Each structure stands twice: as structure tokens, then as C-alpha cells.
Amino acid sequence: MKKLFWIAVAVLGMLSLTQAEGMGMQKGMGQGKHMPKNYRMVPMNKAEILQKGPAKMFCPKCGMTLPMFYRTNHAAKVDGKMEQFCSIHCLVEEMKAGKKVTDVRVVDNSTLKFIPAEKAWYVVGSSKPATMSKVSKYAFGTKEAAETFAKEYGGKVESYADVLKMVEANFDKEAAMIAKRQGMMAKKGEMIYKNKCRPIEEKFTTAAEAKAYIKAHDSCPGLKGKPLQAVGLYLKSR
């Protein structure tokens, strides 16, 4: 069984083209000999966490660790309660669920602070890695800052309204692709869970809840990163 566990971990490491938790995607990545640095990640003390509760460090839709994808973070009041997402894709998923979404905010990549999304300028399709999508989207507080970023890393400068329309138009296709990836990760997560975790009887509606429980109870000693994300997805789906 130990051999199977390490095989699962190795396969899990190859499931994604990104360095962090395996759900971001970027065209052209993975072609070199070395994985690129996770540009999206910031130190914990630099990340603003606006939501509250035991699972506040994780995206409520996909479960990914927010500081690891901080530069693409969005936040909004959902049915009156603040939620924080790893990406605009997960924000739109909440919108499509029929919930009342207001006060949308996004991380300004110049200051690492949240700003109103409607005032932000996005660079779409730069060479920097994407989160929950094939196309990267980074926001800035000024058009000048966005244009400077686009000049260095490529991409097109767009308003929040235009980016939102694009994400909504491509949502079903990207959601299907993400669901397939998550299903693969959950299968690896089951194997890791059986080899690394103490039995967990609780039921979870989100991977974020599962990961928060594991952390709080030390149910899977030493587990972090992609293996932890995989176990969270498994516990949600079982």
C-alpha cells in the first residue's frame, strides 16, 4: 500500500501544469525542464483574507488555498456574507448558482490590496499563469499599471465588465474541464487518504470545509499542497 501511495503522489504531481495545487492552467507551461515559480502566490502576511470562519483560508467553491493564488483573488458579498475566491471563475460560479452577489472586489496587483472590481483594469492573456482557466486574468487599480504589465508580459487590457462577459460566455466549457480534473484528483485523493489519514466520519459539502477540518484536527499529519487538495476533493465527493 505504501508503494501505491507514493505512486499516487507522483501521478498527482503530473496531473497539472501548475506548481501549486493543480487547478490553474496556462498555455505553454510544462514544456520546459523546470516548473515556473508560482507568480500568483504571496506570503501569508501579504494576503488580505476578507471572509471569516474555520475555512477562511480556502476558496469556498474549489477549495484551493487563497494565498497560493492571491494575485487572482476576488471577493464579494454572497447573500450578504463576504466570500473570497481564488479566481473570477469561482466568483462567476457563485453568480450562476442564483445567489445575490454584490460588492465585488479584486486584488490590485500593484498594491496587493482589494479594490472595487468595477474600477479595475484587467490584463487578459498574459504570459503569467492562469487560475481555473486557460487564459490568465490579472487586475490593476489603474489603466496605466495594466498597460505597463501588458507591455512586459503580453495580454490585452480590458474592463471588469468585459472580462465578466468573457468568463460567463466560456464558463460551461471551462467548468466541464475543471470537473474532469477534479474527478481525477479526487481518485488520487482517496488513495492518499487511505494511506495518510486517520478515519474521518464527517460529511463535507465543499473541499474547503474538508481541508479546514483536516488542518484543525491534524487528521492527515504533514499533508499539504496538492495532496491535501486532492484529499479535500475526495472527502467532498464521497
VOFI-235647 format. One record per residue (C-alpha): residue number from 0; residue in three letters; x, y, z. Coordinates in steps of 0.2 Angstrom, whole numbers, plus 5000, padded with zeros to 4 digits. Example, Ala and Ser with C-alpha at 12.3 -4.5 7.8 and 13.67 -1.06 7.14 Angstrom:
BEGIN
PT resi resn   xx   yy   zz
PT    0  ALA 5062 4978 5039
PT    1  SER 5068 4995 5036
***
This chain:
BEGIN
PT resi resn   xx   yy   zz
PT    0  MET 5000 5000 5000
PT    1  LYS 5014 5012 5004
PT    2  LYS 5021 5009 4986
PT    3  LEU 5003 5013 4979
PT    4  PHE 5003 5029 4990
PT    5  TRP 5019 5036 4983
PT    6  ILE 5014 5031 4965
PT    7  ALA 4998 5042 4968
PT    8  VAL 5008 5056 4974
PT    9  ALA 5019 5056 4959
PT   10  VAL 5005 5055 4947
PT   11  LEU 4996 5069 4956
PT   12  GLY 5011 5080 4954
PT   13  MET 5009 5077 4935
PT   14  LEU 4991 5080 4934
PT   15  SER 4993 5099 4932
PT   16  LEU 5003 5111 4923
PT   17  THR 5005 5122 4938
PT   18  GLN 5016 5122 4953
PT   19  ALA 5003 5125 4967
PT   20  GLU 4988 5114 4969
PT   21  GLY 4984 5108 4952
PT   22  MET 4969 5118 4946
PT   23  GLY 4976 5133 4937
PT   24  MET 4980 5131 4918
PT   25  GLN 4991 5141 4907
PT   26  LYS 4995 5139 4888
PT   27  GLY 5013 5134 4885
PT   28  MET 5018 5129 4903
PT   29  GLY 5026 5112 4906
PT   30  GLN 5036 5112 4890
PT   31  GLY 5052 5116 4899
PT   32  LYS 5063 5106 4910
PT   33  HIS 5058 5116 4926
PT   34  MET 5041 5121 4933
PT   35  PRO 5039 5140 4934
PT   36  LYS 5038 5149 4950
PT   37  ASN 5020 5152 4956
PT   38  TYR 5019 5170 4952
PT   39  ARG 5001 5170 4960
PT   40  MET 5007 5166 4977
PT   41  VAL 5011 5179 4991
PT   42  PRO 5017 5177 5009
PT   43  MET 5003 5174 5021
PT   44  ASN 5006 5191 5029
PT   45  LYS 5004 5200 5012
PT   46  ALA 4987 5192 5009
PT   47  GLU 4971 5200 5014
PT   48  ILE 4958 5187 5020
PT   49  LEU 4941 5195 5020
PT   50  GLN 4930 5180 5023
PT   51  LYS 4928 5173 5041
PT   52  GLY 4926 5156 5048
PT   53  PRO 4936 5140 5050
PT   54  ALA 4938 5138 5031
PT   55  LYS 4943 5156 5028
PT   56  MET 4960 5152 5020
PT   57  PHE 4952 5142 5006
PT   58  CYS 4941 5146 4991
PT   59  PRO 4923 5141 4995
PT   60  LYS 4920 5134 4978
PT   61  CYS 4935 5124 4973
PT   62  GLY 4944 5123 4990
PT   63  MET 4961 5130 4984
PT   64  THR 4972 5139 4996
PT   65  LEU 4969 5158 4994
PT   66  PRO 4987 5165 4997
PT   67  MET 4994 5152 4984
PT   68  PHE 4983 5161 4971
PT   69  TYR 4981 5178 4979
PT   70  ARG 4985 5188 4964
PT   71  THR 4970 5182 4955
PT   72  ASN 4959 5183 4971
PT   73  HIS 4941 5190 4970
PT   74  ALA 4929 5193 4984
PT   75  ALA 4910 5198 4986
PT   76  LYS 4896 5198 4997
PT   77  VAL 4886 5182 4993
PT   78  ASP 4868 5183 5000
PT   79  GLY 4875 5196 5012
PT   80  LYS 4890 5186 5018
PT   81  MET 4908 5190 5012
PT   82  GLU 4916 5176 5002
PT   83  GLN 4934 5176 4994
PT   84  PHE 4938 5166 4979
PT   85  CYS 4954 5160 4971
PT   86  SER 4948 5167 4954
PT   87  ILE 4935 5176 4944
PT   88  HIS 4929 5159 4938
PT   89  CYS 4924 5154 4955
PT   90  LEU 4916 5170 4958
PT   91  VAL 4905 5168 4942
PT   92  GLU 4901 5150 4948
PT   93  GLU 4893 5158 4963
PT   94  MET 4884 5170 4952
PT   95  LYS 4877 5156 4941
PT   96  ALA 4871 5147 4957
PT   97  GLY 4857 5160 4958
PT   98  LYS 4864 5169 4973
PT   99  LYS 4864 5188 4976
PT  100  VAL 4881 5194 4973
PT  101  THR 4886 5212 4977
PT  102  ASP 4901 5222 4982
PT  103  VAL 4913 5213 4970
PT  104  ARG 4931 5216 4974
PT  105  VAL 4948 5210 4966
PT  106  VAL 4966 5211 4971
PT  107  ASP 4975 5225 4964
PT  108  ASN 4992 5218 4958
PT  109  SER 5001 5234 4961
PT  110  THR 4997 5236 4979
PT  111  LEU 4990 5218 4984
PT  112  LYS 4975 5226 4991
PT  113  PHE 4957 5223 4987
PT  114  ILE 4948 5236 4976
PT  115  PRO 4931 5238 4968
PT  116  ALA 4931 5226 4953
PT  117  GLU 4921 5239 4943
PT  118  LYS 4935 5251 4945
PT  119  ALA 4949 5239 4940
PT  120  TRP 4958 5236 4923
PT  121  TYR 4962 5218 4919
PT  122  VAL 4976 5211 4908
PT  123  VAL 4969 5196 4899
PT  124  GLY 4980 5183 4891
PT  125  SER 4997 5187 4898
PT  126  SER 5012 5175 4900
PT  127  LYS 5009 5174 4918
PT  128  PRO 4999 5158 4924
PT  129  ALA 4980 5157 4924
PT  130  THR 4969 5151 4938
PT  131  MET 4954 5140 4935
PT  132  SER 4955 5144 4916
PT  133  LYS 4966 5143 4901
PT  134  VAL 4968 5162 4900
PT  135  SER 4976 5172 4913
PT  136  LYS 4967 5187 4921
PT  137  TYR 4976 5200 4932
PT  138  ALA 4968 5216 4939
PT  139  PHE 4976 5233 4942
PT  140  GLY 4969 5249 4950
PT  141  THR 4974 5260 4935
PT  142  LYS 4974 5258 4917
PT  143  GLU 4992 5264 4916
PT  144  ALA 4998 5250 4928
PT  145  ALA 4988 5237 4917
PT  146  GLU 4996 5244 4901
PT  147  THR 5014 5243 4909
PT  148  PHE 5011 5225 4914
PT  149  ALA 5004 5220 4897
PT  150  LYS 5019 5228 4888
PT  151  GLU 5030 5217 4898
PT  152  TYR 5021 5201 4899
PT  153  GLY 5008 5202 4885
PT  154  GLY 4990 5202 4885
PT  155  LYS 4975 5214 4882
PT  156  VAL 4969 5227 4894
PT  157  GLU 4950 5225 4897
PT  158  SER 4937 5232 4909
PT  159  TYR 4929 5222 4923
PT  160  ALA 4913 5222 4913
PT  161  ASP 4921 5215 4898
PT  162  VAL 4931 5201 4907
PT  163  LEU 4915 5196 4917
PT  164  LYS 4906 5194 4900
PT  165  MET 4920 5183 4893
PT  166  VAL 4921 5172 4909
PT  167  GLU 4902 5170 4908
PT  168  ALA 4902 5165 4890
PT  169  ASN 4916 5152 4892
PT  170  PHE 4910 5146 4909
PT  171  ASP 4901 5130 4905
PT  172  LYS 4916 5124 4894
PT  173  GLU 4929 5128 4907
PT  174  ALA 4918 5121 4921
PT  175  ALA 4917 5104 4912
PT  176  MET 4936 5104 4910
PT  177  ILE 4939 5108 4929
PT  178  ALA 4926 5095 4934
PT  179  LYS 4936 5082 4925
PT  180  ARG 4952 5087 4933
PT  181  GLN 4944 5087 4950
PT  182  GLY 4937 5070 4947
PT  183  MET 4955 5064 4943
PT  184  MET 4962 5072 4958
PT  185  ALA 4948 5065 4970
PT  186  LYS 4953 5047 4964
PT  187  LYS 4971 5051 4969
PT  188  GLY 4965 5059 4985
PT  189  GLU 4956 5043 4990
PT  190  MET 4972 5033 4989
PT  191  ILE 4981 5046 4999
PT  192  TYR 4968 5047 5012
PT  193  LYS 4968 5029 5015
PT  194  ASN 4987 5029 5017
PT  195  LYS 4990 5045 5026
PT  196  CYS 4974 5050 5036
PT  197  ARG 4965 5044 5051
PT  198  PRO 4947 5039 5048
PT  199  ILE 4936 5054 5046
PT  200  GLU 4917 5051 5048
PT  201  GLU 4911 5069 5045
PT  202  LYS 4902 5074 5029
PT  203  PHE 4908 5089 5019
PT  204  THR 4899 5100 5006
PT  205  THR 4915 5108 5000
PT  206  ALA 4933 5104 4998
PT  207  ALA 4937 5120 5009
PT  208  GLU 4927 5113 5023
PT  209  ALA 4936 5096 5022
PT  210  LYS 4953 5104 5021
PT  211  ALA 4949 5116 5036
PT  212  TYR 4944 5100 5046
PT  213  ILE 4959 5091 5042
PT  214  LYS 4970 5106 5047
PT  215  ALA 4960 5108 5063
PT  216  HIS 4961 5090 5069
PT  217  ASP 4978 5085 5061
PT  218  SER 4969 5071 5053
PT  219  CYS 4982 5069 5039
PT  220  PRO 4999 5073 5048
PT  221  GLY 5011 5083 5037
PT  222  LEU 4999 5083 5022
PT  223  LYS 4999 5100 5012
PT  224  GLY 4999 5107 4994
PT  225  LYS 4992 5096 4980
PT  226  PRO 4990 5080 4991
PT  227  LEU 4979 5090 5003
PT  228  GLN 4969 5097 4989
PT  229  ALA 4966 5080 4982
PT  230  VAL 4960 5073 4999
PT  231  GLY 4949 5088 5001
PT  232  LEU 4941 5085 4984
PT  233  TYR 4939 5066 4988
PT  234  LEU 4931 5069 5005
PT  235  LYS 4919 5081 4997
PT  236  SER 4914 5069 4984
PT  237  ARG 4912 5053 4993
***
